Amino acid sequence: MMDRSSTLGFILGFALIVGAIVTQGSIGSFADSASLAIVLGGVFAATMINYSFDKIKRSFITINSLMKLSNVDLRTDMELLTMFARRVRRESLLTLDQDLKHIKDEFLKNGLQLAVDGFQEKSLQDILKDEIESREKQVELSIMVLNSMSAYAPAFGMIGTVIGMVLMLQNISDPESLGSGLSVALITTLYGTIFANMLFGPLAGKLEYLSELDRNRKELFRIGILSIVEGENPRIMEKKMLIYLDPHHRAEYIKHHEQLSLMKKRDEKFYQLWVEQQDNQWEKLTEILETG
């Protein structure tokens, strides 16, 4: 699932291309299944030569999971962790046992499960760090795969063009076929350029941004989990997690919480709603919690 910006970007880009075509001619004249097969088939064939099938499969699974982070709000994650921390301080770590099955993020769920199971702080910290590093390697592989595909697409577009021109020149004795043959040959280059610059390249760039968000989120979770295990004051834990927010979101979060009172009542309300609200944008979450 892509965010609004990526969706609008793809729609706008392809709309401009299609619009330029239909204002000067027919969209049908730019459709050629053989050219499409050469470009896409060649890209995936070259990718399979460069990387193992297992790595390609894992890279696309990682791409899919990262794209789901497009609408993640780290401030909502902070609200959830500080609420859990205050409950643990009032009761015990075992109070989280029934909540774990409702947590959607696997990293957070697994980390809290290890904490509830009684793992020592040092062991828990090592496990969480290893998971973060393993995830980073998976993301780097996914970006490499997309960058490779972006490089292969124009090359196979050119290969298709050369093939088309060779076939065209075999019928050079028929002048009427030269114009149509040349246009078909150039379509392959067009396809390769579009796939490289409208799909594979932009997706690789998007993944670089989302990988940074993913790392910050996991580091925020790591800080929160370890603080809960240590029984640290939730206010101290909150200050540690704030460094993973961008400056604008950090300022909004601090300003909002400086004005809050009756945190216990607010936590009780949040605890009743968090399962449905854990993926919500922070602005909507605070509006729900501060009304009624």
N, C-alpha and C positions, 0 to 999 in steps of 0.2 A: 504494500500500500504506500503510494507516494504522497507527499505533502502537497498543499495547494500550489506552492511556488513551482515545484517540478511538473505537476500536472498542467498548469497554465503554460509553462515554458514549452512542453512538448506540443500541446495543442496549437500554440501560437506559431512555433517553428514550422510544423507541418502544414498549418493553414496558409502561411506565407508562400511555401513551396507550391502547394496545390493552387493557390490563388494566382501565382505567377504563370502557372501552366495553363489554366483554363481561360485566362484573359487573352492569351496568345494562340491557343490551339485547343486540342482535345486531350483529356486526361488519358484516354485509351491509347493514344500514340506513345505514351510514356510507360505503358504496362508491358512487361516482357518477362514471362516466367523463366525462360532460360537464363537471362541475365541475373534474376533474383536467385536462382539456384546456384549459379557460379559464385556469387558474392557470399551468400549465407552459408552455402555448403563448404566453400573454400575456407571461410573464417573458422567454422567449427572443426573442419578437418585439420587445419594448421594448429588450432588450439589443442586438439587432442594429441598432436605430435609433440607439442611443446610441454604439455602437462599430462599427468596420468588422468584416467577417467575418474578415479576416486577423488583426486584433488579438484577437478572441475565440478564434480557433483557437490562436494563440500563448500566450494566457493560460492555456488549459486544458492545453497541453503543459507550461507552467511549473508549474502546480498539480500535475500528475502527477509531475514530477521532484522538486518540493519535498517531496511526501508520502513519497518514498523516503528522505528524510533523517531521518525520525522516529527511527530506531534508530542513527544515526551516533554514533560515539564519537571525539571529537577526540584523545583520548589514543592511540588506535590509529593515527591519522594521524601523530601525533608520533613514535611508535615506528618507523613505516615510513620517515619522512623522515630521522630521525637514523641509522637503519641504512644508508640510501642514502648519507648524508653521510660516514659512516665508511668505507664502501667506496670512495667517490670519493677521499677523502684518502689511502687506502692505495694506490689504483691510479690511475684517472683518470676524468674525466667520461664518457669513451666507454664505460666499463663498464656504464653504464645503458642503452645503446642496445638491448640485447636484452631488457631488462626492460620497456620502455615499452609494448609491445603488451599486457601483462598488467594494466596499471593501469586500474581501472574508472572512476575520476573523470576526466572529459574535461578539466577545467581543469588538474588536476595533470599529466595526460598531455601536453597541448599545451605547458604551460609547460616541462616537462623536455625535451620534444622540441626546443623553441626553444633551450634551453640547450645541448643536445648538438650542435645544428646550428651553434653558435658565435655566437649573437646577443650583442651587447655588453650589458653590465649595464644601461646607461641605456635602451636600446631595449627590453630585456626588461622592465624595470620599468614603462615606459610602456604596453606591450602588456597586461601583467597588470592594471594599474590600470584601463585602458579596459575590459577584459573584466568586471571586478568592477562597474564603474559601469553597464555595459550590462545586466548581470544584475539589478542593483538596479532599473533602470527597468522591466524585464520583470516583476519581482515586484510592484512598485507597481501596474502595470497589472492584474495578476491580482487583487490585493486590491481594487482599484477595481471590477472587474467583479463580483466576488462581493458586495461591499457594495451595488452597484446592484441586483443580483438579489434581495438580501435586502430592499431597499426596495420593489421592484416586486411581490413576492409578495403581501403583505397588500393592496396596492392592487387587484390583479386579483382577489383573493378577494372584496373588497367589490364590485367591478364584477359578478362572477358572482352575488353575492347580490342586487344590485339587479335584474339581469336576471331572476333567478328570481322575485323578488317581483312584478315587473311582470307576468310571465306568470301568476303565481298569482292576482293581483288581477283578471285578465281573466276568471277563472272564479269570481268572488266570489259569484255566485248559487248556487254549489254549496258549502255550508258544510263538507261532509265532506272536500273536497279542500284546505281551507285549512291544516289541521294538517300533513298530509303534504307539501304544497307548501312551507310555511314551513321545515320541517326540511331539505328538499333545498336550499333557497336558502341556508341557513346553513352547509351543508357546505362550500361554496366558500370562505367566510371561514375555516373551520377549516383547510382545505388550505393556504390562503395563509399563515396564521399558523404552521403546522407547518413548511412549507418555509423560511420566513424565519428561524425561531428554533431549528430543529433541524438545518438543513442549511447554507444559504448563509451566515448570520451566523456560526455557530461555525467554519465552514471558513475564513472570512476572518480570524477571530481566530487560528486555528491557523497560517495562512500568515504572519501577522505575527511569530509566535514562530519559525517555521521560517526565515523570511527573515533573522532575526538570526543563527541558527545557520549558515545558508548563507554569510553574509558573514564571520563569524568563521572558518569553515573555509577559505574562499578566501584570507583575509588570512593565515592560518596557512600555507597552501600557498605564498603569495607570499613570505613571509619565508623559508621553507625553501628554495625554489628559488633565490632570490637569494643566500642564504648558501652553498648548494652551489656556485654559480657563482663566488663570491668565494673559495672554499676556506677558509671560516671554520671555526674550531674548532666541532665539533658541540655541545660543552657551551654555548658562547655562543649558538649557533643555538637550542638547546633553551630557554634562558632567555628569548629573544625570543619564542618561540612560546607559552610558558606564559601570557602575559598574555591569550590568547584562550580559555583554559579558565575555567570557573566556579570560584570559590574552593575548593569542596569537592573537585572533581576535581583541581585544581592541587595541593592538599595531599596527596592520595592518591598522585599521580604522583611528587611530590618525595620523599615518604617511602619509596616503593617503590624508587626509583632510588638513594637514599642507601645502601641495604642491598645493592645489587648488586655483584658482582665477576665477573671473567672475561667482560668484555663482548664480546671477540672471539669466544669460543666461543658466546655467546648470539646474536650477530649471524649467525654461520654457521648456527645452527639456524633462526633467523627467516628467513634468506634462502631456506632450503629450503621454508619453509611459507607465506611471505607472500602468494603468489598466492591461496591458499584462505582465508587469515586476514585479509585487508585490510579486510573488512567486519565482522569479529568484534567483540564487545564487549571492552573492554580487560581486564576481570577474567578473562574466559575465555582471552584471548590470553596474559596473564602466567602463568596457571596452566599452559598448555601449554608455554610457554618455560622455566619454572622447574622442570619435572618431567622426569625421565628423563635 
